[in-house]
Amino acid sequence: QVQLVENGGGLVQPGGSLRLSCAASGNIFSLYVMDWHRQAPGKQRELVARITSGGSTNYADSVKGRFTISRDNAKNTVYLQMNSLKPEDTAVYYCNAWWTRYDYWGQGTQVTVSS
């Protein structure tokens, strides 16, 4: 029902910044909890950031203070602003939308932090 498309990944140097976006189809975007997950080689997928329908946010300890999640319901889009990037942030980042029994995932976007 819902399709999610991530953009904004790329290669940046340590200390740099990127902003990821996730555009969703459908007309009930505002009801969904929106999550950003990431998966690095050899590691399990982890929840990076969450924003609820009411705008409450949560962050993994590893990114707290550096990443900011936001949403624009009028544009059906969620963002992840990533600052002070570290090599450990290198991963494929996935957008996830969920509400009750509904659970949708984007295709992922690669973020590489390297000198």
C-alpha positions as a Markdown table, in Angstrom:
| # | Residue | x | y | z |
|---|---|---|---|---|
| 1 | Gln | 0.0 | 0.0 | 0.0 |
| 2 | Val | 2.7 | 2.5 | 1.0 |
| 3 | Gln | 5.9 | 2.9 | -0.9 |
| 4 | Leu | 9.0 | 4.6 | 0.6 |
| 5 | Val | 11.9 | 6.0 | -1.3 |
| 6 | Glu | 15.1 | 7.1 | 0.4 |
| 7 | Asn | 17.5 | 9.7 | -1.0 |
| 8 | Gly | 20.5 | 11.7 | 0.2 |
| 9 | Gly | 23.0 | 9.0 | 0.9 |
| 10 | Gly | 26.6 | 9.3 | -0.3 |
| 11 | Leu | 30.3 | 9.5 | 0.6 |
| 12 | Val | 31.4 | 12.1 | 3.2 |
| 13 | Gln | 34.5 | 12.7 | 5.3 |
| 14 | Pro | 34.5 | 12.2 | 9.0 |
| 15 | Gly | 33.0 | 15.3 | 10.7 |
| 16 | Gly | 30.8 | 16.0 | 7.7 |
| 17 | Ser | 27.0 | 16.1 | 7.3 |
| 18 | Leu | 24.3 | 14.5 | 5.2 |
| 19 | Arg | 20.6 | 14.8 | 5.2 |
| 20 | Leu | 18.6 | 11.8 | 4.2 |
| 21 | Ser | 15.0 | 12.0 | 3.1 |
| 22 | Cys | 12.2 | 9.4 | 2.8 |
| 23 | Ala | 9.2 | 10.2 | 0.7 |
| 24 | Ala | 6.1 | 8.1 | 1.2 |
| 25 | Ser | 3.1 | 7.4 | -1.0 |
| 26 | Gly | -0.4 | 7.3 | 0.4 |
| 27 | Asn | -2.7 | 9.7 | 2.1 |
| 28 | Ile | -2.4 | 8.5 | 5.7 |
| 29 | Phe | 1.3 | 9.4 | 6.2 |
| 30 | Ser | 0.6 | 11.5 | 9.3 |
| 31 | Leu | -0.7 | 8.4 | 11.2 |
| 32 | Tyr | 2.5 | 6.4 | 10.9 |
| 33 | Val | 5.5 | 6.1 | 13.2 |
| 34 | Met | 8.5 | 6.8 | 11.1 |
| 35 | Asp | 11.8 | 5.1 | 11.9 |
| 36 | Trp | 15.3 | 5.2 | 10.4 |
| 37 | His | 17.2 | 2.0 | 10.7 |
| 38 | Arg | 20.7 | 1.2 | 9.6 |
| 39 | Gln | 22.7 | -2.0 | 8.9 |
| 40 | Ala | 26.5 | -2.1 | 8.6 |
| 41 | Pro | 28.5 | -5.0 | 7.3 |
| 42 | Gly | 28.7 | -7.7 | 10.0 |
| 43 | Lys | 26.2 | -6.0 | 12.2 |
| 44 | Gln | 22.5 | -6.5 | 12.9 |
| 45 | Arg | 20.1 | -3.9 | 11.8 |
| 46 | Glu | 19.6 | -1.3 | 14.4 |
| 47 | Leu | 17.0 | 1.4 | 15.1 |
| 48 | Val | 18.7 | 4.8 | 14.7 |
| 49 | Ala | 15.9 | 7.3 | 15.2 |
| 50 | Arg | 12.1 | 7.4 | 15.6 |
| 51 | Ile | 9.5 | 10.1 | 15.2 |
| 52 | Thr | 5.9 | 9.4 | 16.2 |
| 53 | Ser | 2.7 | 10.8 | 14.7 |
| 54 | Gly | 2.7 | 13.3 | 17.5 |
| 55 | Gly | 6.3 | 14.4 | 16.8 |
| 56 | Ser | 8.0 | 12.7 | 19.7 |
| 57 | Thr | 11.5 | 11.6 | 18.9 |
| 58 | Asn | 13.9 | 8.9 | 20.1 |
| 59 | Tyr | 17.5 | 8.2 | 19.2 |
| 60 | Ala | 20.0 | 5.4 | 19.6 |
| 61 | Asp | 22.7 | 6.3 | 22.1 |
| 62 | Ser | 25.3 | 6.1 | 19.4 |
| 63 | Val | 23.8 | 9.0 | 17.4 |
| 64 | Lys | 22.2 | 11.1 | 20.1 |
| 65 | Gly | 23.3 | 14.7 | 19.8 |
| 66 | Arg | 24.5 | 14.3 | 16.3 |
| 67 | Phe | 21.4 | 13.1 | 14.3 |
| 68 | Thr | 18.0 | 14.8 | 14.1 |
| 69 | Ile | 14.8 | 13.2 | 12.8 |
| 70 | Ser | 12.0 | 15.3 | 11.5 |
| 71 | Arg | 8.8 | 14.9 | 9.4 |
| 72 | Asp | 6.8 | 17.1 | 7.1 |
| 73 | Asn | 3.4 | 15.6 | 6.9 |
| 74 | Ala | 2.3 | 17.9 | 4.1 |
| 75 | Lys | 5.1 | 16.6 | 2.0 |
| 76 | Asn | 4.7 | 13.0 | 3.2 |
| 77 | Thr | 8.4 | 13.0 | 4.0 |
| 78 | Val | 10.7 | 12.2 | 6.9 |
| 79 | Tyr | 14.2 | 13.4 | 7.2 |
| 80 | Leu | 17.4 | 12.4 | 9.0 |
| 81 | Gln | 19.9 | 15.2 | 9.5 |
| 82 | Met | 23.3 | 13.6 | 10.3 |
| 83 | Asn | 26.0 | 15.8 | 11.6 |
| 84 | Ser | 29.5 | 15.1 | 12.9 |
| 85 | Leu | 29.6 | 11.8 | 11.0 |
| 86 | Lys | 31.9 | 9.1 | 12.1 |
| 87 | Pro | 33.2 | 6.1 | 10.1 |
| 88 | Glu | 31.1 | 3.9 | 12.4 |
| 89 | Asp | 28.0 | 5.5 | 10.9 |
| 90 | Thr | 28.8 | 3.8 | 7.6 |
| 91 | Ala | 25.8 | 1.6 | 6.7 |
| 92 | Val | 22.8 | 1.2 | 4.6 |
| 93 | Tyr | 20.0 | 3.4 | 6.0 |
| 94 | Tyr | 16.4 | 2.3 | 5.7 |
| 95 | Cys | 13.2 | 4.2 | 6.2 |
| 96 | Asn | 10.4 | 2.4 | 8.0 |
| 97 | Ala | 6.8 | 3.4 | 8.4 |
| 98 | Trp | 4.5 | 1.5 | 10.7 |
| 99 | Trp | 1.1 | 1.8 | 12.3 |
| 100 | Thr | -0.9 | -1.1 | 13.9 |
| 101 | Arg | -0.6 | -4.0 | 11.6 |
| 102 | Tyr | 1.1 | -2.0 | 8.8 |
| 103 | Asp | 4.8 | -2.1 | 8.3 |
| 104 | Tyr | 6.6 | -0.7 | 5.2 |
| 105 | Trp | 10.2 | -0.4 | 4.3 |
| 106 | Gly | 12.2 | 1.6 | 1.8 |
| 107 | Gln | 15.0 | 0.2 | -0.4 |
| 108 | Gly | 17.8 | 1.7 | 1.6 |
| 109 | Thr | 20.4 | 4.3 | 0.8 |
| 110 | Gln | 24.2 | 3.9 | 1.3 |
| 111 | Val | 26.0 | 6.2 | 3.7 |
| 112 | Thr | 29.8 | 6.0 | 3.7 |
| 113 | Val | 31.9 | 8.0 | 6.0 |
| 114 | Ser | 35.6 | 7.8 | 5.1 |
| 115 | Ser | 38.7 | 9.8 | 4.5 |
